[in-house]
């Protein structure tokens, strides 16, 4: 799959996935929509989680082409919307893509004295 010119670097993607994984592992199921089929199979329409920081996140199914995926939606106080890095993990992305800190040349010289 080709990457977009302004896409998130692979290392930052992995870091964001780690943040998301940590958030989801610490979450508590606050609601779900189970469905029992007439043959006894149990399905879930959605699962709603409360993250440790209080945000409510829903895990909902979505078809993407021929493949089913689970999508994260977040309740933003007004209603539900798809979660995104730009809106929900912008600070983490900035941290992961920031240039490494380097001391100013004057500071390095002063430290040597």
N, C-alpha and C positions, 0 to 999 in steps of 0.2 A: 504494500500500500504506500503510495507516494505521500510524503509529508508536505504540508503547506509551508510557504516561505516564512510566515510569522507563527509557526507552530511552537508548542512548548518543547524545549529540549528533552531528550530521552532521560537524562539524569534527573531533571526536575519532575518529569512525569512519575518516575519511580519514587521520588521523595513525596510527592503529593499522594500517591497511592498508599504510602506508609502512613501519612497523616489521616487519610480517610479510613484506613484499616483500624487505626487506633481509636478514632471516633466511633466507628461502628462496633468495635469489640467492647467498648465501655457503655454502649447504649442499652436501654431497657425497653422491652416491648410494651407499648402503652395501649395498643389496640390492634386488631386484625379483623379481616373479613374472611372467615372460613366458609366454605361451601361443601356440603356433603352430597355427593351424587347418588342417584337411586341404586347404584351397584355397591355403594359403600366407600368409594374412593373419596379422599379428602383433598380439596384444593384450597389454595389461598388466593383471594383476589388481590389483596394488598396486606402489608404489614407496616404498622406505624411505630416508629421508635422515638424515644426521647433521648437525645444525646446528653452527655454529662454536663454540657454547658447550657442545657435547657431547650435547645432547638428541637423542633419536631420534624422528623424525616420519614417519608413514606417510601417503601420499596414496592414498586408497581411493575407489572409486566408491560412490555412494549414490543411490537414486531418491528424489526429493522430488516427490510427485505424479506428473506425467507427464514430468518433466524429470530427466535424469541430472546429477548434480553430483559434483565431486571434493571429498572431505571430508578434513580433517586430523585425524589421531589422533596422540597422543603416548604414549610409553612412560614411565610414571611410576615405574618401579622394581618395581611390582607386576604390571603388565600394561598393556594398551592401553586408552585412553579417548579420547573426543572432546576435541580442544583447545577451549579457551574463553578468552575475554578475562578472565573473572572469575578463572580459575585460573592462566592462563599469561601474561597481559599486564596484570595488575592494577596493577603499579607504573607502567607506561606509561600506562594509562588515568587513574590518579590525577594523573600529571604533565600529561596533556593536558586534564584537566577542572578543574585547580586554579584558584582565583581568582588573578588577577595579584597579585604582591607589591606592596604599597604601604608606604612607610615610615611609622612612627608620627609623629603631628604633632610631638612633642617632638624627634624625630630630624631632621626637616626644619628646624625652627627652629634647632637647634644647628648644622646645616650652613651656615645663612645667616650665622652669627656669625663 
